[in-house]
Amino acid sequence: MSITITIVIIAITCITSFMAFNNRKLMDDLIFYPPAITNQNQWYRFVTCGLIHADIAHLFFNMFALYAFGRLTESAFTQIFYEKGKLIYILLYITSLFACLLPTYFKHKDDYYYRSLGASGAVSAIVFATMLMYPTQGIGLIFIPIYIPGFIFGPIYLIISSVLAKRGSSGINHSAHFWGAVYGVAFLIITSYLLSDYRPIESFVSQVTAYFQSF
């Protein structure tokens, strides 16, 4: 197995998460804590919170999704952006950690009881960038052998995330999932039009149209 950027991100995240499981101070230093950003300018927390997770199950699901979709997206980026592909892939992942949490920050910037952690927002960005490029590829849930096309799965995911974010009672930052997904799509569209000949919207429409014509 070749060492890809996706593998490196997974390795760093797993190592840091396991270290934080047994080190409360490290967890507190890296976690997304809005008042620390507001009062102490600890902006690094937007990124470092993506390196830690609540438990092994949380870490597993995020890294499994990143491995499944990240390799495909990383490879596609090298075909779209050529020598800049890997750099743009890294930028997508890192900036999505920041972007997905901005709404959360503005909502909780003075909330001393609020904390958030995990790479879910960035993983959502990668997943939705993949679905924009390959909208008819089947998407399913772990251990459930039912797959639906990405262009159908995506809207359902966004609706559910939006509803759960508004309820805000689950202890999970669904807002980060929603905005990470939106950011992943926006990032790919903007960078593609500025830095390549690839046209993601046209490609998306063409593939979805062909999908329906195949019936």
Secondary structure as the mmCIF struct_conf table of DSSP 4:
data_model
#
loop_
_struct_conf.conf_type_id
_struct_conf.id
_struct_conf.beg_label_comp_id
_struct_conf.beg_label_asym_id
_struct_conf.beg_label_seq_id
_struct_conf.end_label_comp_id
_struct_conf.end_label_asym_id
_struct_conf.end_label_seq_id
HELX_RH_AL_P HELX_RH_AL_P1 ILE A 5 PHE A 21
TURN_TY1_P TURN_TY1_P1 ASN A 22 ASN A 22
HELX_RH_AL_P HELX_RH_AL_P2 ARG A 24 LEU A 30
BEND BEND1 ILE A 31 ILE A 31
STRN STRN1 PHE A 32 PHE A 32
HELX_RH_AL_P HELX_RH_AL_P3 PRO A 34 GLN A 40
TURN_TY1_P TURN_TY1_P2 TRP A 43 TYR A 44
HELX_RH_AL_P HELX_RH_AL_P4 ARG A 45 THR A 48
HELX_RH_3T_P HELX_RH_3T_P1 CYS A 49 LEU A 51
BEND BEND2 ALA A 54 ASP A 55
HELX_RH_AL_P HELX_RH_AL_P5 ILE A 56 PHE A 81
HELX_RH_3T_P HELX_RH_3T_P2 TYR A 82 LYS A 84
HELX_RH_AL_P HELX_RH_AL_P6 GLY A 85 ALA A 99
TURN_TY1_P TURN_TY1_P3 CYS A 100 LEU A 101
HELX_RH_AL_P HELX_RH_AL_P7 LEU A 102 HIS A 108
TURN_TY1_P TURN_TY1_P4 LYS A 109 ASP A 110
TURN_TY1_P TURN_TY1_P5 TYR A 112 TYR A 113
STRN STRN2 SER A 116 SER A 116
BEND BEND3 ALA A 119 ALA A 119
HELX_RH_AL_P HELX_RH_AL_P8 SER A 120 MET A 133
BEND BEND4 TYR A 134 TYR A 134
TURN_TY1_P TURN_TY1_P6 PRO A 135 THR A 136
BEND BEND5 GLN A 137 GLN A 137
STRN STRN3 GLY A 138 LEU A 141
TURN_TY1_P TURN_TY1_P7 ILE A 142 PHE A 143
STRN STRN4 ILE A 144 PRO A 149
HELX_RH_AL_P HELX_RH_AL_P9 GLY A 150 ARG A 167
BEND BEND6 SER A 170 ILE A 172
HELX_RH_AL_P HELX_RH_AL_P10 HIS A 174 LEU A 195
BEND BEND7 ASP A 197 ASP A 197
HELX_RH_AL_P HELX_RH_AL_P11 PRO A 200 GLN A 213
TURN_TY1_P TURN_TY1_P8 SER A 214 SER A 214
#
